[in-house]
Amino acid sequence: MDKMWSGANGDGSGQQQTQQPGFSAMAAASEQQQQARLAMALSDAGDSDSVYVQVTCKQLVGVYLSVWARKQIARHVRGVQATTAATGFGGYLGNKGAVAVRMRVYDAAFVVVCSHLASGDQEGDELKRHNDVAEINRRCVFAATDPLAVDPVTQQQQQSSSGHWGSSSYIMDHDNVIWMGDLNYRLTCTDEEARRYIRAGKLEALLNYDQLTREMAAGRVFKGWREGPISFNPTYKYHLGCNVYSGEPVPPGIAAVKAVDSSASLADSADSDEPSGHGGRDSPSAPEKQKKRIPAWCDRVLWLPGRQLYQLAYGRGEIAVSDHRPVAAAFLFEAHRYDRDAVQQLAESARRAIDMSDNAARPKCTLSPNFFEMQQVPFGTPMNFSIDLANVGSCPARYYVVPPPKPRMSSDGLMSWDDNQPICPPWLMIGPVEGEVQEGDTAHITLTAFISGGGPNSPAAFLAANPPT
């Protein structure tokens, strides 16, 4: 895990970035600097397999998420998308919120979330953090399709597909998710109790007062998520430049440090529990009351358990450029890859099976005879003809006798077909005109021709009186 301690919280992928005033004017340069620093930290000229390339990055004021992959793995990363949700002052200021990135590694979906939740160590402040989590889950929506993207290996602009995301748009729609950052959950014990437990090394007893552990166990936040065992001291709040919690005297010989990644940042400027002071909250001129905070595990890494994601390690780094200590986690991600040829063969086989099933479900009948001639029909005497409809298929068949369509001219001079015609002429009767024939059975349909009327001088009467010889 050595490479994780490159100045980025959350396994080298994301950090709670803090800047001096003037951040907005330096945002573009800051992002380039972060990328250069991470590239240098992750590079290894002696091993080509360890060459990392940036897959994507996204920034929301003080939250910066950068995703990197080994070069040979980056070729198989697709469908990369990023989204943000701001939950700061008024519910929409970007000093609090989250950045989320999703991608497909081979054919497995993978999501990384980096967040900075509401601060505050007063009773009930955890509800603000609960609300931030709910808002991030609701408002971090990934697009259905991708814009033009840059290939992480060739750096060429390409038309990126959506990675076959289907209807998955929200964080919780995915199976493999890591959520990290300054979650800001505090301890419910007194400051004196917390420091006494830390000095005695009784972290397990101190964890009984951890808000996040308690709220997750009760199902009030991050329901279904997991966190690895915590075996490191609380990550907040320290004097800059040393490993001493705020509120305690700084050891002699350690000067006050004003780092680039200072806690007096735009990202923290709206924190209700962090009043501002002249010279910064950890400067010598800052009042002791506003510097002192109950130590807490504010910085965490959680994951949504699935069948492909397993945590291997969980720890923190001793980087003293901030009042927080960065945390890192190592995971084993078993990304699956489909055999495209086998999938194609299975698809073809499935299509053939469906066609065979459809054909088997279609009725199959024979008509005997399928043509006959009535020849001479005697006047006034009914004449019957029989047709056999045999079902030789494997499913029941329904039949209907329908009239032949008759052409007609519409009022606008166009030719059309008139289907509203009688089934047969008046001198012919058919029965039954509809029915159902079970497989292996035969239906008998009778046609009866009967010619009558016309008077004594009609052609029918003449033929009846003078039959042809």
N, C-alpha and C positions, 0 to 999 in steps of 0.2 A: 504493500500500500504506500510505498515511499513516494511514488509519483503523484499521489493524491494531494500531498502537501505542497502545492504550487501556488498557494494563495487563493485557491478557489474552494468555497465550501461545497459540500455535497459531492464527493468523489471526483472532483475535478471538472464537473459538468456545470455547476451553477454556484453563484455566490450572492450573499447579501452585500452588494457593492455600495460603498458610501464614498462621497466626494466632498471636497470643500465647496463653499459658495462659488457660484459661477458654473455649476455643473451643466446647465442646459447649453451653454456656449461651447463646452468641452465634450459634449456627449459623443460626437462622431469620432473625435480623436481618442477618447477614452476607450471606445469599443475596439478600435484598431490596436491600441496599446494592450488591451486585455488579450486580444487574439494573438498578438506577437509574444506576450509573456507565456501564454498557455502553450503555444507552439514550441517555444524554447524548452519549457519544462517537460513536455511530452516527447521531445525529439531524442533519438538515439542513433547517432550516425553509424555505430558499429553493428547494428542489426536492422536490416531492411524491413524485417517483419514487424518491427516496433515503430515504424514511421506512422505517425498519426496525421490525419487531415480533419479539418473542421467540417462537420456535416451541416450544421446550421447554428445560428445564434439569434437571440432576441432579447431586447432590453425594455424594461418598464421602469423608468426613473432609477430607483436604487436596486432593482432586481435585475440581474444579468444572468441569462442561461446560455451556456455554450456547450454544444454536444460534439464530441470528437469520436473518431473510430479509426482503428488500424486501416491502413490503405487497402489491404486485400479484403477487409470486411466492408469498407465503405462502398465498394463496387456493387455490393448486394443490398445496399440500403436504398429504399425508394419510398415514394408517397410521403415525403417529409413535409410537415405542415407545422406552423407555429401560431399561437393565439395568446391573448392577454386578457386579464380582467383586473380593473382598478377598483379597490375597495376602501380608499383612504377617506379623507375629510368629505363629508356629505355623501359617502358611499361611492364616489366616482373619482376622487383624486388619486393620482398614481403613486403617492408616497407609500401606500400599502396596496397589496394585491398579489398577482401571480402571473408567471409566464409558463406556458405549457407547450410542449413539442411532442408530436407523434410521428412515428415512422414504421416502416416494415423492414425488419431485418430478415433477409431471405423472404419467408412467407409468414413470419410471426409478427404480430402487432406489439409495439413497445411505446410507452408514454412516459415522459419525464416532466414533473411539475416542480417549479421553484417558487416559493411564496414568502411574503413578509406579512404576517398577520398583525392585528391590532395589539398595541402594547397596553400596559396597565397592570399593577399588582394589587389593586383593590378587590375586595370581594364582589363578585358579579362581573368583573372584567373578562372572565373567560367566556361569557355569553357573547361578547363582541367578537371574540375569535371564532366561536362556533358559527356566528353569522357570516364571518368572512369566508369560512370554509364552504358554507352552503352557497354563498354568492359566487365563489370561484367555480364550484361545480356547475352552477346554473348558467354562468355567463362565459365560461371558457368553451366556446363553440368552434369546432374545426369546420373549415369550408368543405362543401361537397366535392369540389374539384380544385385542382392546383393551378396556380399561375405558372409562368415560365420560371424554371428553377435552374440552379447552377450545379453541374455535376461536381461532387466533392473531390473527385480524383483528377479529372481533366480541366476543371474550372471553366468548362464550356457551358454556355447557356443552352438549355434543352427544354423541350416540351415534356413536363413531368406529369405522369398520370396520377390519379388520386390513390393509387396503390390498392384498388379494389376495396375501398373502405365500406362500400355499401351504405347502410343507414346509420353507421356509427359516427356520431358527431360530438358527443360529450366525453369527459374524462372517464366516467364510470361505465361507458359502453365498451371499454377495452379490458383485456384480461391481465396484461402485464404493465403495472403502473408503479413508478417510484415518485414519492412526494417528499421534498426536502426543503430546507430553508429555516429562517427565523420564525418559528411558529409562535414564539413569545409566551408559551404557557409557563406559569410560575409555580412556586411552592406555597402551600397554605400554612406552613409553620412560621414561627417567629424568626427574625433574623438571627438572634442568639442561638436558637435551636439548630438552624441550618448550619451555621458556622461550626458549632460544636460537633455535629455529626460528620462534617467534612474533615475536621481535624482528627477525629477518631477513625476515619476511614469507614464509617458505617453507612455506605451508600444505599444498601438495600433497605435499611430503616428509613433513610431520607426519602427514598422513592415512594414511600407510603403517602407522602405529602405532595407528590407531583400531580398537578392538575390534569395534564394530558393523560397520564396513566389511569387516573380515576375516571375521567370523562369517557375515555375509550372503553373501559371495562363496563361502564353503565350504558353504553350504546348511544350517548348523546352527541358524539362527534366521531368522525372517521370509523363509522361502524363497518366491521368486516376487514379493517386494515390491521397490519401487524408492525411491530417494532422489535428490533433485536435487543438482546439483553444489554443494559447500560452498565458498563464497568468503569466509567470515567467520571471525573468530577464535573459539577455543573459548569456550563460554558459561558455563563454571564453572571456578574459584570466585573471586569478587571480594570485595573489601572493600565494605561497604555505603556507598552515597553517592558512590562514585567509580569510575573505570574502571581500577582497579589490582587485579591478581590477589592473592589472599591469599598471605601469605608474603613479600610485597614491602613495603617501607616506604610508608606513606601520605604523599602529598605534603603539605608544610607548608600550614597554613591550612584543611585539610579536617578537620572534626571527625568523631568517630565518630558514625555515624547508627544510630539504633534505629528502624527503619521498622515500620509496621504489618504489612507482609508480610515479617516477619523470618525468617531461616533457622532460628532457635531455635523451632521449631514442634512441635506435636503430631505432624504428619505425619512429621517427621524424628527424633522423640525416640527411636525404636527402631533407628536406623541403627547397625549394628555398627561402621562405620568413623568415626562421628562422636561421640566421647566428649563427655559433657556437662561444662560448666565454669561457674563462678560468673560471672554477668553476661553470659552468652551467648558463643558461640564467636568472635564478631568484636568483642567489647568489649575495651577496653584491658587488662582484667585477665586475659583469656584467654591461656593459654600459647601461645607461637609455634608449638610443635610441633603442637598440635591444630588450629591455624588453617590451617596450610599444606597445600595439596592440589595434586597435579599438575593443571594445567589440562586440561580435557577438553570434548569436544562432548557434554555430557550431554543437552541439549535438542534434540530432532529431530522432523522431520515426514516420515513415510513414506506411500506410497500403493500400493494394489494396482492394477496397471495393468489397464485395461479398454479397451473401445472408445469410452467416453464421457468419460473423465477424463484431463486433460492438465495438467501443471504449467507455470505461466507464470513464476513467480518464487519465490525462496527466499532469505531473509535473516534478520537479527536486528535487534532494537531496542536502543537504548542507554538503558534504564530502570534506574536505579541503586538501586531500593528493595529489591533482593534480592541474594543472593550469586550468582544466576543472571542471565543475560541472556535475554530472551524471544526466541523464533524465530517466524517467520511464513512462510506459503507461500500463493501465489495460484494457483488452479486454474481451468481452463475445464471446466465440466461441461455436456456436451451432452445435456440431458434430452429424451427423445423423448415424444411424445404421440400416442396412437392416435386415429384418426378413428372415433368411436363409430358413426356411421351406416354407414361403409364396413365396419366390423367386423361390424355386425349383418347387413348384406347378404351378406357372405361366409359368415357362420354359416348364414343361411337357404339360401344356395346349396349349402353343404356338406351340410346336412341333406337337401335334395332329391336331391343326388347319391348320398348314402348310401341313401336310400329307393329310388332307381332301381336302384342296385346290388343291394340286397336283393331287390327284385322280380325282377331278372334272374337272381338265383341261386336263385330258387324254382322247383321243377319244375312243368311245365305239361303235363297229359295229358288225353286225351279217351278216353271209353269208348263202344264201339259193339258191340251196342246197350246202352243203359244200363237197359233194362227189357225183359223177355221173359216169355212165359207158356208153360209146358210143356204145358198142356192134358192129354190122355190119355197116360199112360205104360204101355205093355204089360207085363203081368206076366211076369217072368222074362227080359225082353229089355232089355239096356242101351240107353239113349237119350242121345246126345251133343248138347251145345249149345256153341257157340263164342262167346267174347267177345274183341274186339280192344282192347288198351290201347296207344294211340299217344302217343309222346312228341313234343309239338309245341313244347317249350320249348328253351332254350339250354344246358341242363346235364343230366347224367344224372339219372334218376329211379329210386328204389327203391320197390317196391310190396309190400304184405303183405295177405293175406286174413285178416281178424279176425272173431271171432264177434260177433254182436249182443249187447249187454248184456241181462241178464235180471234183472228186479226180484226181490228177496227180502226176507223179513222177518227182522230180526235177533232175537237172544234177548231184547233189552230192548224189543222192540216197535217199533223204528225201521225205516223202509224204506231199503234200500240197493240197490246194483247189484252183481250177481255177474258178473265178467268172466272167471271161470275156467270157461268153457263150451267144448264142442267147436266147431270151425269150422263144421260143417254136420251135419245129421241123418244117421243111418246109411245111408239110402237114396241119399245124394247124395255124390259125390266131386268135388273141385276140384283141378286141377293145371295149372301149379305154383302153390303157395300164396304164394310170394315170389320176387322176382327183381329184376334191374336192366335198365332200358331206356335205351339211349343216345339222344342227341338225334337225332330224325329216324327212329328205328326204331319197330317195333310188336311188342308181345308178344301171343302168342295163348294165351288161357286157356281150358281145356276144362272143362265141367261135365258129369258123367255121372250120370244118374238110373237106378237099378236097383232094382226092387221084386221081392222073392222071398220064399218061405217062407209060413207061416201055415196049412198043411195043406189038405186037400181041401174043408173046409167054410168056409174063410175067405172074406171078401168079395173078396179079390184073385182067388182061384181061381174064384169064381162069375162075376166079371166076365170072366175069361179064357175061361170056357166059354160065357158068354152075352154076347158083345159087343153094345153098344147099336147099334141100326140107325139 
